[in-house]
Amino acid sequence: MIPYIKLNLWSIYMKEKVNSLGESIAQFIRFDVTNQYNRFLNQNRRGNVRYEQLDNDTFLVKLDILPYIIEKKGKYYEFGEATLGLQLRTEKEVLIYESPPRILTSNYKHPQVFRSGEISYNITNPMVELGIKFHHQYDFANRKMLARMTARLLIYGQHRLERGYFGDHILPVYNIEDVAPMIADKRQDIESYAVNNGINLERIFNNF
């Protein structure tokens, strides 16, 4: 009887430990990551950070991005709301980034988004530009550093959507004309359209 009691107590202890770590990760996303994300971007650029717990060890950090407009060769194309997803996994006291941010929104059409929802990062690479390694074990005790890294990954994915089509060296997955409606070909017209549709003028991204 005694071994059973010990085993049962150990199971309860491990369950509480897992739940405690899960709650710590949830708080980490709700507060630490969100605060770091908001520090990096002004109010008109910010999306909404939230999360979904997939199981005891896996979390999906989500970023809801507001509608925006991209200019290409004097023509303006509209893109609707999108949700980015960044999957995290925990093992004991470490945090692991599974892969770069991807699109969770179904059938989201964008020059840099594959049908699978994966984002084309072209010649850029989060591992190189941000110094972040995927499938690497990061000590969760370094919460501030990890919050900053997580926020930067979210912004990196957001930037690929909003500004990743710019420059002649960019190789899109699809031509912008094939995936987005052309709304206007004059700046004054697109500004009027944006105001009438609740899109902040700072969310009109000009090509260069």
N, C-alpha and C positions, 0 to 999 in steps of 0.2 A: 504493500500500500504506500509505503514511504517513497519508493522510486517514482510511482505514478504522480504523487503530490509534487515532487521535485520537478518532474518533467512538465507537469501542468503549469507550475509557477514560472518555469523557464519560458514556456510558450507564451504566457501572459506578458512576461517581461519583454520578450522579443517583439511581440505585437505592439506593445505600448511604445517601444523604441522606434519601430517603423513608423507608427502614427505620429510620433513626435518629430521625426525627421521630415515626414511628409508635410506636417504643419509648418515646419521651419522653411521648407522650400516654398510653400504657398505664400507665407509672409514675405519671404525674400523677393518673390515676383511682384506681389501686390505693392510693396513699399520700396524696397531697395532698387529694384530694376526700374520701376515707374519713375522714381525720383531722379535717377541717373538719366533716363531717357528725356525727361522734361528739362533737365539742365542743358542738354545738348542742342535742343531745338526751340525756336520761338513758338509762341502759342499757335500761330497760323499754320505751322508746319507739323504740329503734333498730331499723332493718332491716339488711339485708346489702347492701353496695354491691359491685357487680361490673361487668363490661363484656363486650361482644362487638365485635370488629373486623369491620365489614361489608366493607370494602375498604381500599385503601391510605390513603384520605383520610377515611373515615367510621367513627365509633365510636358504639356504643349503650351509654350508661351505664344500668345496671339497678339497681333497688332492690327487694329482696324484703321485703315487708311482712308481719309476723306477723298471725295472726287477731285480730279485735277485735270488740267489741260496742257497738252504739249504742242509747241509750235515747231513745225518742220518746213523750211523753205517758204516761209510766209503764210502757211496754212495752219489752222488750229484744229486739233483733234481732241475729243473729249474721252475721258476714262472714268468709269464709275468707281464706287467704293470697292475696296479689296481687303482681304484679311491675310496677313502673313502668318506663318507658323514656324516656330523654332522649337525643336524637340530636345528636351533635357532628360537625362537619366541619372539616378543616384545609385551609388553602391557604397554602403556603410557611410563614411563621412566624406565622400568625394562627389563631385559633380562632373558630368560628362556631356559634352555637346555632340549630338548624334550626326548632324549635317547642317549645311547652310540654310538660311531661311528659304521657305518655298511658299507658293500661293495655295491657300486653302479654299478660296472662292471657286465654286464650280464653274467650269467653262469660261474662265476669265481670259479675255483676249487682250494681248499686249505684244508689242514687237519683241520683247525679251522673255516671254513666258512660253514654255513648251505646253503641249496639251496635257501633260501629266501634272502640271502645276509647278514643275521645277523652273527656277529662274536661271537664265543664261548669264553667267558672270563674265563671259568673254575672256579677255586676257587678264582680267583682274582676278584676285583670289583672296578670300578672307584670311586664309592661313598666312599669306605673305603680307598683305596690306595691314591687317589688324594684329598679326602675331598670335592668332588663335588656332589651336590644334583641335581637330575633331577626333573623337574617340580617345581623347587624352583625359587622364584622371586629375582633376583640379581639387585641391583641398578646400572643402566648404568653409573652413575656418576663415579663409580670405574672402569674406562676403562682399566687402566693398569693391575689391578688385573684380570679382566675378559679376557683380551687378553692373559695373562699368563695361565689362566685356560683353555681357548679354545685351545691354542697351545699344552698344556699338554695332553688334551683329544685326539687331532689328533695324537700326538706321541704315546700315549697309544695304539690306534688302529693300528698304523703302526708297533709298536713293536710286537703286537700279530701276525701279518702276518710274519714279518721277523725273529723273535726270539721266538715266542710263542709256538713252537713245541718242545722246548728243555727240557730235563730232564725226568727221568723215571716216575715222578709223574703226568705228563701231560696226560690227557685223550682226545685224538683227536676226532673230529666228524667223520673223515675218516682217514684211514691209508694213509700215504704219498705215498706209492706205488700205491694206487688206483686213485690218483688225479693228479699226476705230472709225467712228463717223467724223467726217470733216464738217465742222460747225461754221467756220468763217474764214475769210482770207484777208481780213483787215483788223488791225489792233483795236480800233474803236468799237467794231462790231462784236468782237469776242469779249471785250470788257463789259459791254452792255449785257451780253448773254450771261456772263459769269455773275454779274450783280443780280440779274433777274432769276437766276437759278441757285442762288445762295452759295456760290463758289467764291471764296476770297481771292482777290486779285493776285495775292502772293502765290497762289496755287496755279498760276499760269507760268509754265516753264518754257523759256525761250531757248531755241537751239543756238549753237554758236559754231 
